[in-house]
């Protein structure tokens, strides 16, 4: 179990999510875990961890603190589970202020167009696109019904803005996330709800390790030289992506909506 979140290390006056209630899907590991901890560090009254990795998710919630965090099992491909996730959050904590729709999976194979495995495509799209749409839908409904001027942040990818030699289904799915975000932001603006995307470059997470079929302990040696980012001169961390998600979730970005915030260190340039 990880160490408890040190909420005292951030000055009270700079806590960006003071008193807010947030849901983080895919919150048991990787970018989701880093963001859940970041939200708690910045004063969120409650952070609901949603995932299918029950042991890991429960450990994250426990380390944040049972008075500040709850784990709820949620397979985002099942809309009813997403609906229950959001309804349970509102029932327990009274409202929903922030939705970080982050759950996603990677390609099961290289997925080159001429060898496209459409069965694997269907599985990936069910999580990365259908699941994302369900999360945005039900979070938006809860915010509108609760009169909350909330923030919905979706995890896209650097792959959402470019093509690639491999992983065609993953690239397609992240392009779709941008379309969802842009439509939702237009439709929800009248309710004071902002919808944005954060698009990470390559981050050493369980998802990236699954892409390249390497163990986590070997990932650093493999990815350090390949993914050293041009602008930063170092490898992107989940913590840096969490900082961007925090910005989009907080009132620091109160006039930012329909925006795709790239956190890629210039990898596309």
N, C-alpha and C positions, 0 to 999 in steps of 0.2 A: 504494500500500500504506500502511495506517495505521501510526502509530508503534508500537513494541513496548509491551506493557503494562508499566507501571512498578510492579512488585510491591513495591518498596521504599518506596512512599509510604504504605502501610498498616502500622502497627506490628505486629510479629510477634504480640503478645499479643492483638490484636483481629481477627485473621484468622479469619473465621467458617467457612470450609470447608477448613481446614488438612488436607492429605493426602487429600482426598476426590476421587472420580472422578465426573464429571458428563457427561451427554449433553444437548445443547440442540438440539432440532429447530427448523427455521426460523432457524438461527443465523447465517445469512450477512448479515442486514441487520435494521434496525429493532429491535424489542424483543429479539429473539433475540440479535442481535449485542451489544447493550448488556449483556445479562445474561451472555453468555459471557465478556465482558471483566470484568464485575464478579466473576464466580465465580473467574476467574484471579487477579484483584487480591486476593481474599480467600483465597488460599492453596490453591485446588484443585490437586491433584497433576496432574490431567489434565482437560481440557475437550474433549469430542468435538463438533465442529460437524457437524450433519447438515442437508442442504438439497438443493435441485435446482439452485441457482445456483452452479455449480461454481467459476467464477473468483472470485466474491465470497467464497464459503466458504473456498476455499484461501487467499485473502489474509488473512482473519480469523485462520485457524489459524496462518499463518506469522507474523503480527504478534504473536500471543500467545507464539509460540515453538515450534519443532518438538519440543522436549523436553517441552512442556507441553500441546500441542494437536494434534489430528488432524482432518482433514476427511474425511467419508465421505458420498458421494452417497447420498441416500435420498429416494425418493418415498413418502410415508407412505400413499398410497392402495394401495400394493403391500405386503401384509402380509409377504411373504417378504423384501423389502428392509428392513423394520423389524426382522424377526427377525435378519437378517444384521448390521444395525447394532448391535444389542445384543450378539449373540454376538461380534462383532469387538471391541467395547469391552472385554468381559470377557477375551477372549483376549489383547489387547494389555496391559491394565492390571490384570488380575486380579480385578476386581470392578466393581460399579456401585453408587454411593451415592446419586446424585441424578439424577432424570429431569425435565427441564424440557420438557414436551410443549407446544410453542409454535407449531408449523407451522399455518398457516391461510391462507385466502383470503377475499376479499370477494365481494359480489354482482356478477354480470356486468351487471345492469340494476337498475332500481328495484324490481322484483319485488313490485309491488302485487298483492294476492290475486287480483283479477279479471283481471289480465294475467300471471298466474304462468307463467313459463317453466320447466316441470318438467325439461327437459333441463339447463338451467343449475343448477337445484336439485340434481339428481343429482350433478353435478360438484362443487358446493360441499360437499354432505354427505359425499361420498367423502373429501374432505380434512379438513374440520372435525370430523366425527363419527366416521366409520369409521377414518380415520387416527389420530385421538386415541385411540380404543379399542384399536387395534393397538399403539400406543406404550405405553399403560398396561399392557396385557396382557403384553407381552414384557419390559418393565422390571420388573414385579412378579414374573414368573417367575424372572428372573435374580437379583433380590434374595432371594427365598425360597430358591432353590437355593444361593445363596452365603451364606446365614445373615446377610444384611445388614439392619440396621434402617434402611432408607432413607427417602428423601423423594421423592414424586412430586408435581410441581406442574404444573397444567394452565392454559393461558391461556384464560380465558373472555372476558367483556366486560361492560361496563355494560349492553349489550343483552341479557344473560342474565337480567336482573331486571325488564325493562320491555318493553312493545310499542313499535312505531314506525310512522311513516307510510310508510316505505319499507323496502327490504332485508329482506323477510319471511323469505327463506331463511336469511340470515345470523343474524337474531334467533332463528329456530328452532334453528339449529345450536348457538348458544351456550347456549340453555336445555338442550339435550341434554348438553352438556359438564358442566353442573352435576349432572344426573342420574347421569352416569357417575362423577363424582368422589364423590358421596354414597354410591353403591353400593360403589364400590371401597374407600373408606375404611372402611366397615363390614366388608367381607370381608377386608381385609388387616390390620386392627388387631391381630389375634391374632399376626401375625408381626412386630409392631413397625414396620410400614411405614405412614407417614403419607401421606395424599393430600389435597391442597388445590387451590383455584383462586385465581388472581389475576385480577381483573376491571378492566382499565383503562377509563378514560374515553377521550375522543378524544385520540389521540396522533398527531403529524405523523410518519408513517412511510410507506414505499412503499405499504403496504396502504391507508392512508387516502387517499393521493393517487390510487390506482386507483379508490377509491370515487367520488371527486369529479372524476376525470379531469382532474387538474391536474399540471403538472410540479413537481418538488420545489422548484425555485428560486422558484416562485410560491406555494408552499403557505403560507409564513409570513404573507403579506399577507392571504390568504383566511381562514386559520383563526384567526389571532390574535384578531380581534374576535368570531368566532363561538363559539370554544371556550375563552374565558377562564374558568377554573374559579372557582366561587363562593367556596370556602373558601381557595384558594391565591392568588387574584388574578392568576394567570398561566396560561400554557398548559402543560399536562402534557407532560413529556418522557419519552422511552424510558428515560432514566437513573433516573427516579423509579420507574417500573414495575420496573426491574431491582432496585432496592433492596428492593421488596416481595417479589420472587421470591427474592432472597437470604435474606431473613428466613424465608420458608417452607421454603427448602432447608436451612437451618442448624439447629443445636441450640438456637438462641434460641427456636425455636417447637416444642420437643420435646413439648409437651402440646397442640399445635394440630393438629387433623385434622378433616376434613369441613367445612372452613371456606372460605367465599368471601370473599376479601379484596378489597374494592372500593378502587381507587386512582383516584378520579374527582373529587376536589376538591369534592364536593357537587353534581355536575352533575345527579343524580337528584332532589335535594330542591327 
